[in-house]
Amino acid sequence: MKKLLLVMILLVALAVPMVAHHGTNISYDRSKMTTVKAVVTEYRHANPHPQLYVDVKDESGKVTNWGCEIAANLFQLSMNGWTKQRSTEALKPGTPVTITIAPSRAGTPAALLLKVVNDKGEEVLAGGPGNQ
């Protein structure tokens, strides 16, 4: 009986992390992907998904700070050579970038970041699967 209880506890403990991850397709609208020019205000190399904050200026000149969740996780980024040091260096505050995002379904200035291109036209960061 104790072994059965131990096995059940172990199975539950292993299953919980699998259902804990959020679904990005629920929060962000990939059917409204857009590309905009922005200026980096902050980069956070955080788990499970890094965050990039940028200022985006609209046609009237109004600046809005957007919070962007990078689609790739830290492991995926590191496998492509994007370490904390490299990302922090390439995404310093004040850096002009062009970003491709899927905006928040809630209509807030939040988005799923799919791609970052620097002012030289070089792809700085691809956010993850389905970024094209």
C-alpha contacts under 8 A as a table, 3 or more apart, distances in Angstrom:
res1	aa1	res2	aa2	distance
1	M	4	L	5.16
1	M	5	L	6.27
2	K	5	L	5.09
2	K	6	L	6.08
3	K	6	L	5.01
3	K	7	V	6.11
4	L	7	V	5.11
4	L	8	M	6.19
5	L	8	M	5.12
5	L	9	I	6.20
6	L	9	I	5.17
6	L	10	L	6.13
7	V	10	L	5.06
7	V	11	L	6.16
8	M	11	L	5.13
8	M	12	V	6.25
9	I	12	V	5.21
9	I	13	A	6.09
10	L	13	A	5.06
10	L	14	L	6.21
11	L	14	L	5.19
11	L	15	A	6.12
12	V	15	A	5.06
12	V	16	V	6.20
13	A	16	V	5.66
13	A	17	P	7.71
14	L	17	P	6.53
14	L	18	M	7.58
15	A	18	M	5.44
15	A	19	V	6.93
16	V	19	V	5.60
16	V	20	A	6.24
17	P	20	A	5.00
17	P	21	H	7.05
18	M	21	H	6.58
23	G	26	I	5.64
23	G	27	S	7.09
24	T	27	S	5.26
24	T	28	Y	5.93
24	T	112	L	7.63
25	N	28	Y	5.38
25	N	29	D	6.64
25	N	30	R	7.27
26	I	29	D	7.66
26	I	105	R	7.86
27	S	104	S	5.87
27	S	105	R	5.77
27	S	106	A	7.61
28	Y	102	A	5.75
28	Y	103	P	5.48
28	Y	104	S	4.43
28	Y	105	R	5.22
28	Y	111	A	6.47
28	Y	112	L	6.32
29	D	32	K	5.73
29	D	33	M	7.18
29	D	102	A	5.43
29	D	103	P	5.71
29	D	104	S	6.20
29	D	105	R	5.64
30	R	33	M	5.30
30	R	102	A	4.92
30	R	103	P	7.41
31	S	102	A	7.56
32	K	102	A	6.13
32	K	103	P	6.89
33	M	100	T	6.84
33	M	101	I	5.49
33	M	102	A	4.43
33	M	103	P	6.81
34	T	100	T	5.57
34	T	101	I	5.56
34	T	102	A	6.60
34	T	103	P	7.95
35	T	98	T	6.76
35	T	99	I	5.44
35	T	100	T	4.22
35	T	101	I	6.36
36	V	56	V	7.45
36	V	98	T	5.57
36	V	99	I	5.54
36	V	100	T	6.63
37	K	56	V	6.63
37	K	57	K	7.88
37	K	96	P	7.41
37	K	97	V	5.92
37	K	98	T	4.35
37	K	99	I	6.38
38	A	54	V	5.86
38	A	55	D	5.44
38	A	56	V	4.73
38	A	57	K	7.17
38	A	96	P	5.88
38	A	97	V	5.37
38	A	98	T	5.91
38	A	99	I	7.07
39	V	54	V	5.26
39	V	55	D	5.19
39	V	56	V	6.82
39	V	93	P	7.45
39	V	94	G	5.68
39	V	95	T	5.51
39	V	96	P	4.42
39	V	97	V	5.90
40	V	43	Y	7.56
40	V	52	L	7.31
40	V	53	Y	6.05
40	V	54	V	4.36
40	V	55	D	6.50
40	V	91	L	6.53
40	V	92	K	6.61
40	V	93	P	4.86
40	V	94	G	5.32
40	V	95	T	5.27
40	V	96	P	6.42
40	V	97	V	7.14
41	T	52	L	7.86
41	T	53	Y	5.43
41	T	54	V	5.08
41	T	55	D	6.63
41	T	92	K	7.55
41	T	93	P	4.49
41	T	94	G	6.18
42	E	52	L	5.97
42	E	53	Y	5.01
42	E	54	V	6.96
42	E	91	L	7.71
42	E	92	K	7.02
42	E	93	P	5.55
43	Y	50	P	7.53
43	Y	51	Q	5.89
43	Y	52	L	4.60
43	Y	53	Y	6.25
43	Y	88	T	6.59
43	Y	91	L	6.46
43	Y	92	K	7.25
43	Y	93	P	7.73
44	R	50	P	5.56
44	R	51	Q	5.05
44	R	52	L	6.36
45	H	49	H	7.67
45	H	50	P	4.68
45	H	51	Q	6.69
45	H	74	L	7.76
45	H	84	K	6.13
45	H	87	S	7.94
45	H	88	T	7.82
46	A	49	H	5.86
46	A	50	P	4.62
46	A	51	Q	7.00
46	A	74	L	7.54
47	N	50	P	6.31
47	N	73	N	7.10
47	N	74	L	6.42
48	P	73	N	5.50
48	P	74	L	6.45
49	H	69	E	6.37
49	H	70	I	5.83
49	H	71	A	6.84
49	H	72	A	6.47
49	H	73	N	4.69
49	H	74	L	6.32
50	P	69	E	6.23
50	P	70	I	5.53
50	P	72	A	7.99
50	P	73	N	6.94
50	P	74	L	6.98
51	Q	67	G	6.90
51	Q	68	C	5.56
51	Q	69	E	4.76
51	Q	70	I	5.83
52	L	67	G	6.12
52	L	68	C	5.09
52	L	69	E	6.56
52	L	70	I	7.14
53	Y	65	N	6.70
53	Y	66	W	5.57
53	Y	67	G	4.64
53	Y	68	C	5.98
54	V	65	N	5.51
54	V	66	W	5.33
54	V	67	G	6.79
54	V	68	C	7.87
55	D	63	V	6.10
55	D	64	T	5.50
55	D	65	N	4.37
55	D	66	W	6.20
56	V	63	V	5.43
56	V	64	T	5.32
56	V	65	N	6.28
56	V	66	W	7.08
57	K	60	S	7.83
57	K	61	G	5.48
57	K	62	K	5.42
57	K	63	V	4.30
57	K	64	T	6.42
58	D	61	G	5.30
58	D	62	K	5.50
58	D	63	V	6.53
59	E	62	K	7.47
64	T	109	P	7.40
65	N	109	P	6.95
66	W	109	P	4.81
66	W	110	A	5.42
66	W	111	A	7.37
67	G	109	P	6.49
67	G	110	A	4.75
67	G	111	A	6.45
68	C	101	I	7.88
68	C	110	A	5.63
68	C	111	A	4.74
68	C	112	L	5.47
68	C	113	L	5.39
69	E	110	A	7.84
69	E	111	A	6.29
69	E	112	L	4.93
69	E	113	L	5.59
70	I	73	N	7.32
70	I	112	L	6.03
70	I	113	L	4.76
70	I	114	L	6.66
70	I	127	G	5.19
70	I	128	G	7.55
71	A	112	L	6.14
71	A	113	L	6.00
71	A	114	L	6.20
71	A	127	G	4.69
71	A	128	G	5.01
71	A	129	P	7.38
72	A	75	F	7.99
72	A	76	Q	5.80
72	A	77	L	6.29
72	A	126	A	7.93
72	A	127	G	4.98
72	A	128	G	4.27
72	A	129	P	7.24
73	N	76	Q	5.36
73	N	77	L	6.28
73	N	128	G	7.92
74	L	77	L	5.09
74	L	78	S	6.07
75	F	78	S	5.15
75	F	79	M	6.17
76	Q	79	M	5.18
76	Q	80	N	6.60
76	Q	128	G	7.65
77	L	80	N	5.23
77	L	81	G	6.47
77	L	82	W	4.95
77	L	83	T	6.97
78	S	81	G	4.88
78	S	82	W	4.76
78	S	83	T	5.19
79	M	82	W	7.27
81	G	86	R	7.98
82	W	85	Q	7.95
82	W	86	R	5.80
82	W	87	S	5.83
82	W	125	L	7.92
83	T	86	R	5.23
83	T	87	S	6.05
84	K	87	S	5.26
84	K	88	T	5.92
85	Q	88	T	5.24
85	Q	89	E	6.09
86	R	89	E	5.20
86	R	90	A	6.15
87	S	90	A	5.18
87	S	91	L	5.89
88	T	91	L	5.24
88	T	92	K	5.97
89	E	92	K	5.70
90	A	124	V	7.15
91	L	95	T	6.31
92	K	95	T	5.73
95	T	118	N	7.86
96	P	118	N	6.49
96	P	119	D	6.08
97	V	116	V	6.46
97	V	117	V	5.58
97	V	118	N	4.61
97	V	119	D	5.84
98	T	116	V	5.79
98	T	117	V	5.10
98	T	118	N	6.37
98	T	119	D	7.44
99	I	113	L	7.16
99	I	114	L	7.47
99	I	115	K	5.58
99	I	116	V	4.61
99	I	117	V	6.38
100	T	113	L	6.27
100	T	114	L	5.48
100	T	115	K	5.04
100	T	116	V	6.61
101	I	111	A	5.89
101	I	112	L	5.47
101	I	113	L	4.66
101	I	114	L	5.49
101	I	115	K	7.19
102	A	111	A	5.43
102	A	112	L	5.06
102	A	113	L	6.69
102	A	114	L	7.41
103	P	107	G	7.39
103	P	109	P	7.53
103	P	110	A	6.20
103	P	111	A	4.24
103	P	112	L	6.37
104	S	107	G	5.55
104	S	108	T	6.09
104	S	109	P	7.14
104	S	110	A	5.39
104	S	111	A	5.09
104	S	112	L	7.44
105	R	108	T	7.77
107	G	110	A	7.87
113	L	116	V	7.80
113	L	127	G	5.90
114	L	126	A	5.94
114	L	127	G	4.28
114	L	128	G	6.47
114	L	130	G	7.89
114	L	131	N	4.84
114	L	132	Q	7.73
115	K	123	E	7.38
115	K	124	V	7.79
115	K	125	L	5.75
115	K	126	A	4.51
115	K	127	G	5.39
115	K	131	N	6.60
116	V	123	E	5.93
116	V	124	V	5.41
116	V	125	L	5.06
116	V	126	A	6.41
116	V	127	G	7.86
117	V	120	K	7.85
117	V	121	G	5.78
117	V	122	E	5.41
117	V	123	E	4.30
117	V	124	V	5.20
117	V	125	L	7.05
118	N	121	G	5.45
118	N	122	E	5.53
118	N	123	E	6.50
118	N	124	V	6.14
119	D	122	E	7.42
123	E	126	A	7.15
126	A	131	N	6.91
127	G	131	N	6.45
128	G	131	N	5.89
